[in-house]
Amino acid sequence: MKTLTIFTLSMFCSLNVLISQPWTEVTTGVTTPLTSVSNYDNSNAWTCGNNGVVLRSTSSGDIWSNVSGNGLPSNISLVNIFGVSSTTALTAGYIGSTTYVYKTSNSGANWSLVFTQANGFINGIWFNGLLNGFMTGNPVGGRWSLWKTTNGGNNWDSTGMYLVQRNGELGWSNSLFRNGNETWFGTNKARIYHSSTGSAPWDSQSTGANTNIYTIWVKDSAPFIGYAGGDSLSKTTNNGSTWNLQPTS
């Protein structure tokens, strides 16, 4: 049976660094489709996928250890992961129509359930440091599922995070980016939502013909240049106030 592979750099690099190293194909040892990857630093990284699979690397992605199970259900489809530290990570997924978030603080030796929501779907998790985190999920009951934590993800609160759903819009897995409290997340309706505080009020930023926004990145210092990848590639030079389509060939 052919094992699934992922592509990684010889060293994980921050997105705001120009990458010139060649890519290397690395065998993970699992056949499960992988859906998300997060690197904490140049050595430590996490990835997740279907069937409750989580892998961890301490070698810049050259070697991956399977840290599945240990509290993670084998029937959960994991769709995103965030490495809070070399030993701590949170991963979100779903079973049926219910979404779940699990956390480890001992390198995957144990996973604990820290969040669940009926009819929900958590699209992205992001932490600024060990304690303060943010999650975005598809709307439930006509409002976006937006949550914050101040204790490392052990508890989540949606107070002050209200954002109404418009025109049946939904989000995309891993379409979330933060610089400090500056927060952006993408939708399937040619729209990016932005908050300068990580809570209400939220700005609606149009991406025009770029309808489905799968991923976002914004430079962490002025000028606030950023990119939104989806059906096309869009660029901003003004913190997301306007997004302009870019040539892709």
SVG drawing of the C-alpha trace seen along z (x, -y; Angstrom):
<svg xmlns="http://www.w3.org/2000/svg" viewBox="-31 -51 49 53">
<polyline fill="none" stroke="black" stroke-width="0.4" points="0.0,0.0 1.3,-3.4 1.9,-5.7 0.7,-9.3 3.4,-11.9 3.6,-15.6 5.9,-18.2 8.0,-20.2 11.1,-22.4 14.3,-21.3 13.6,-23.9 10.1,-25.4 10.2,-29.1 7.8,-31.9 5.7,-33.1 7.2,-36.6 10.6,-35.2 11.3,-34.6 11.8,-30.8 14.5,-29.7 15.3,-26.2 14.3,-23.2 11.3,-21.1 11.7,-17.6 9.1,-14.8 8.8,-13.2 6.9,-10.0 4.6,-10.3 3.9,-6.6 0.1,-7.0 -2.3,-6.6 -4.9,-9.0 -5.5,-12.2 -3.9,-15.1 -5.8,-18.4 -3.7,-20.9 -0.2,-21.6 1.1,-24.1 4.7,-24.8 5.6,-26.3 9.2,-27.1 11.8,-25.9 12.0,-22.5 8.5,-21.6 5.4,-21.1 2.0,-19.4 -0.3,-18.0 -3.7,-16.3 -6.2,-14.5 -9.1,-12.1 -9.6,-9.1 -8.3,-11.1 -4.8,-11.2 -2.3,-13.7 1.4,-13.6 4.2,-15.6 7.7,-16.5 10.6,-17.7 13.0,-17.6 11.8,-20.4 9.4,-18.0 12.0,-15.3 10.5,-12.7 6.9,-12.5 5.7,-10.6 2.1,-9.4 0.5,-10.8 -3.1,-9.8 -5.4,-8.1 -4.7,-8.8 -8.2,-10.4 -8.7,-11.3 -11.6,-9.4 -10.6,-7.3 -13.8,-8.3 -13.3,-12.1 -12.3,-14.0 -9.8,-16.6 -9.7,-19.7 -7.3,-22.1 -4.5,-22.2 -2.5,-24.9 0.8,-24.3 0.8,-26.5 4.3,-25.3 6.6,-22.3 4.5,-20.2 1.0,-21.9 -1.5,-21.8 -5.2,-22.1 -7.0,-20.4 -10.6,-20.7 -12.8,-18.3 -16.2,-16.8 -18.2,-13.6 -21.5,-13.9 -23.0,-17.3 -21.1,-18.1 -17.7,-19.8 -15.1,-19.0 -11.8,-20.6 -9.1,-18.6 -5.9,-19.8 -2.7,-18.2 -0.1,-19.7 2.3,-16.7 3.3,-16.3 0.3,-14.1 0.6,-11.6 -2.9,-12.6 -5.7,-14.6 -8.5,-16.3 -11.9,-17.5 -12.0,-21.3 -14.9,-22.4 -18.0,-20.9 -20.8,-22.5 -23.8,-20.8 -24.4,-21.7 -21.0,-23.5 -17.8,-23.3 -14.7,-25.0 -12.6,-26.3 -9.6,-27.7 -7.7,-28.1 -5.0,-30.7 -3.0,-31.5 -1.0,-34.5 1.2,-33.0 0.3,-30.2 -2.9,-31.5 -4.8,-33.8 -6.5,-32.1 -9.2,-32.6 -11.4,-30.2 -13.7,-30.8 -16.4,-28.4 -19.3,-28.3 -22.4,-30.2 -24.8,-28.4 -28.3,-29.9 -27.6,-32.8 -24.4,-34.0 -20.8,-33.2 -19.2,-30.9 -16.5,-33.0 -14.7,-32.2 -11.9,-33.3 -9.9,-31.8 -7.6,-33.4 -6.5,-30.1 -4.8,-28.2 -8.0,-26.8 -9.3,-25.0 -12.4,-27.2 -14.0,-29.2 -16.3,-32.3 -18.2,-34.1 -19.0,-37.3 -18.5,-40.4 -17.8,-38.3 -21.2,-38.7 -21.2,-38.7 -24.4,-38.0 -24.4,-35.5 -25.1,-37.1 -26.6,-35.4 -26.0,-31.9 -22.2,-32.4 -19.8,-29.8 -16.1,-29.7 -13.3,-27.5 -11.0,-25.3 -7.7,-27.0 -8.8,-30.3 -7.8,-32.4 -4.9,-34.7 -3.9,-36.9 -1.3,-39.6 -1.7,-40.3 -5.3,-41.2 -5.7,-42.0 -7.9,-39.1 -9.0,-38.1 -11.0,-35.0 -12.3,-34.1 -15.7,-33.0 -17.3,-31.4 -19.1,-34.7 -16.1,-36.8 -15.8,-38.3 -13.1,-38.5 -14.1,-39.6 -11.6,-41.7 -11.4,-43.0 -8.6,-45.1 -9.4,-43.9 -10.3,-40.3 -13.9,-41.0 -16.8,-43.2 -17.1,-45.3 -16.1,-43.4 -15.3,-44.9 -16.5,-43.2 -13.8,-43.3 -14.7,-42.4 -12.5,-40.1 -14.6,-40.6 -14.3,-37.8 -12.2,-35.8 -15.2,-34.0 -13.8,-31.2 -11.1,-32.4 -9.2,-29.3 -6.2,-31.0 -5.0,-34.4 -1.7,-35.9 -0.9,-39.5 2.6,-41.0 3.0,-41.8 4.3,-45.4 3.5,-48.4 2.9,-48.6 0.3,-45.9 0.7,-43.8 -1.3,-40.6 -2.5,-37.8 -5.8,-35.9 -5.7,-32.6 -8.9,-31.0 -10.4,-30.6 -7.8,-33.3 -5.1,-35.2 -5.8,-38.6 -3.4,-41.1 -3.8,-44.0 -1.4,-46.8 -3.6,-48.7 -4.4,-46.2 -7.2,-44.6 -9.3,-47.6 -9.1,-46.6 -8.1,-43.3 -7.0,-43.3 -6.8,-40.2 -3.3,-39.2 -2.0,-37.5 -1.3,-33.8 0.7,-33.1"/>
</svg>
